């Protein structure tokens, strides 16, 4: 028949063939039931003739094949029941060899041959040899493959699986030779399919071959199920024959599938014995189109799981990692066209092997990274376009060890990191930083800090190379730098002197990060330095040099603040100067007053020269006043100028409400402020307090907006109540009465609204407090 697959309706032809099979199968069964063997064989032959088609695709042919072979089981059962009892099976074996067409003849011969073997009337070895040899008569690839598959499946229960006493019964070696011969012939037929037809149908033929691969692989699966197959037989008899056929066929599809099939069907113990000198050597020989990567990864994965199940499974003399490492290197060197993604995938498989089988051998992981580094250093072009795969490789040790300190010991890691594209490198560095923070890993030595910050240098400083896109998302940049700022807090040592070395190492890396970065990173350093000052103060009885060390830390803070000033981060610098002043005051070192005065002076300088917005000015002067009020180590000579400066600055604010609120805050400096002369006690200067409050009242009277004016009066009333309750003698009941009367007079004139309701509620709450605490206050 002419091959017309592309022109014939597959479904219609298949249905017609199935109808014919059903019809002939019915007639065959009826003839057998009547004892008419010759008629039954004739109908069986007609049924088997449907398998001679060349029109059906492999998928449809398989459906027809399964239907036909299922019907043949009826013939098999009939012959087993009738002929074995009458000892006529030998005659039947001769009879079916006279069938007209070779394909039906061989199907019938196999069916009868299996019954003949079970009858034990002849040599099992001879019949098996006879059957496998006669199947050579069908050389059509599709028909031949299914015929030999029928031979294999039909004989699965009659193959000798042990060493018998007589040669006629056969032995395990005969079964092995039988299956190997059948495998060899099936593989040849399978490969031959690739070379039939026009070249334009190549992809279609490849797809059809992939649909038929299980037929060939079944031979290897059957070999693996033979109980008599030992490691020695596998090593000396089976594997060499399979690999020889695999190499000689020179077909990429067959080579790739069969090597994977070998890995999957045979036991792990067999692979261990033949790994180094047989199987892996063959991996260097397949066609260039064969994806060796998948094969190597598959065998590594299988043996890795085998070792994980029980480490004793791997004998000490078998150095699994060394074997694979050498062979992988050889394969990469022998395949110059191997894609970079495949190289990295192989190295990733090696690394997972090292981590799973040798978890304590950190050197193996570094060796994998070093080998990858050497490959990319020798051929830098191979590193192009594989950043994604390389990044996955570099994440493996991080995820496995859950400890960045171990990763820092991998000497090849930072060198390999530089082969990543800038954007991918930043993503990996952020992953490292996030991992450290999430696992709460502490970096406790300055050498480790130096290694870590060098590793993530693309986050802490500008890189020489330009990103693919010159436009960097500001939000992404802010997230990166905020993460670096959080990372600084993980750099902690329990030894104060070591912590100071860590801070200096951080400063060396972070100060050069540029103006955009330091506003995120330097504040973290400053607060770590503040914490270190407090640590030294807590252990001052154990360290005679603690004052010098604290002074040095304060100088360190000053240098960081200077960098922020130079970068013109005024508001941030002002807040940090005030924080430094509080720390300096709390330490009580000999030069605390001078340094504290210097910090507050810098804050005032920033306020006067750089803060222009009215709201920012009020916030800044409020912070300065609040900070200064908490200090205790200033003598009156320094305390008085700073108090006066706060008062003058408050009086010069642009808006009257801001002036009023700031001046009223200054009253606290004269009441709860402390200096050396008072021995740490509050100043409690009632006269100055009253002056500040009266000044605030006069300023509030100058406000033109009634709502704001009344609101300020109520706030000042609360100030008067506060100082009166704390014992300020100059604040009298008459002063409060005047202010309350003024508020009651102005309150009805306010426009109704939410703000007015809030003011009324605030005033009512204040009056309620006065009434409730009247006796206590007066």
Secondary structure, 3 states (H helix, E strand, C coil): CCCCCCCCCHHHHHHHHHHHHHHHHHHHHHHHHCCCHHHHHHHHHHHHHHHHCCCCCHHHHHHHHHHHHHHHHHHHHHHHHHHHHHCCHHHHHHHHHHCCCHHHHHHHHHHHHHHHHHHCCCCHHHHHHHHHHHHHHCCCHHHHHHHHHHHHHHCCCCCCCCCCCCCCCCCHHHHHHHHHHHHHHHHHHHHHHHHCCCHHHHHHHHHHHHHHHHHHHHHHHHHHCCCCCCHHHHHHHHHHHHHHHHHHHCCHHHHHHHHHHHHHHCCHHHHHHHHHHHHHHHCCCCCCCCCHHHHHHHHHHHHHHHHHHCHHHCCCCCCHHHHHHHHHHHHHHHCCCCCHHHHHHHHHHHHHHHHHHCCCCHHHHHHHHHHHHHHHHHCHHHHCCCHHHHHHHHHHHHHHHCCHHHHCCCHHHHHHHCCCCHHHHHHHHHHHHHHHHHCCCCCCCHHHHHHHHHHCHHHHCCCCCCCCCCCCCHHHHHHHHHHHHHHHCCCCCCCHHHHHHHHHHHHHHHHHHCHHHHHHHHHHHHHHHHHHHHHHHHCCCCCCCHHHHHHHHHHHHHHHHHHHHHCCCHHHHHHHHHHHHHHHHHHCCCCHHHHHHHHHHHHHHHHHHHCCCHHHHHHHHHHHHHHHHHCCCCCHHHHHHHHHHHHHHHHCCCCHHHHHHHHHHHHHHHHCCECHHHCCCECCCHHHHHHHHHHHHHHHHCCCCHHHHHHHHHHHHHHHHHHHHCCCCCCCHHHHHHHHHHHHHHHCCCCCCHHHHHHHHHHHHHHHHHHHCHHHHC
